[in-house]
Amino acid sequence: MEREHTVQVWNQPQQLTVYQKSKSVWVAVGTYMGERIEVKGRTESQALGSWREAARYKGG
């Protein structure tokens, strides 16, 4: 099951898709500044937070 989320990166809303790959692996996928970013986390919120940090790193 995929879910759509909006996160703020440098005060700009970004659309992400998050899905559960396995019991303890969540994946967040989205495009930021023309680049696809995909990160994993142990929870849905951790995956979202990791994606936000990865996008900030690219855009910083």
N, C-alpha and C positions, 0 to 999 in steps of 0.2 A: 504494500500500500504506500503510495507516494503522497506527500503533503507539500503544499506550497507555503512558503514563508517569505516575509519581507524583513530584511535586516538593514540597519543603518550603517553605512560605511562613509566616514567623513561627512556626515549629515546628508547623505544621498541614499534614498531607498533602493535596495537591490533585491530582485526576486530570486529565490532559491527553491530547489526541489530537495526534499529530504525523504529518505526511505530507509527501512530497516533491512540490512543485508543478511544478518544472522541474529541470534539471540542477544549478543553483546556488541554488535557492530552496526552503527548508523552511518549513513553516507549523505553528505550535503554537497550538492552540485549547483553551480551557477556560473554566469559569465560576468567578469569585471574588467573594464577597460579593454574589451575585445578578446580577453583570454579566458578560457574555461578553467575553472578552479574546482577541484574535487577533493574533499577531505573526509576523514573518517573519525568517529568518536565512539565512546562506549555508551553514550546516551544521545538522545535527539538534541538536547540543549547543548551538550558538549560539541557535537558536530557543527551546530550553528555557530557557536562561539569560535571554534577553530577556523571555520570558513571566513568569518568576519576578520579575524586576525591575519589570515593569509592574504585577504584582499587589501587590508591596510598596509601590509608589508609591501605588496606590489605597487600600491598607489602612493606610498610615502616617499 
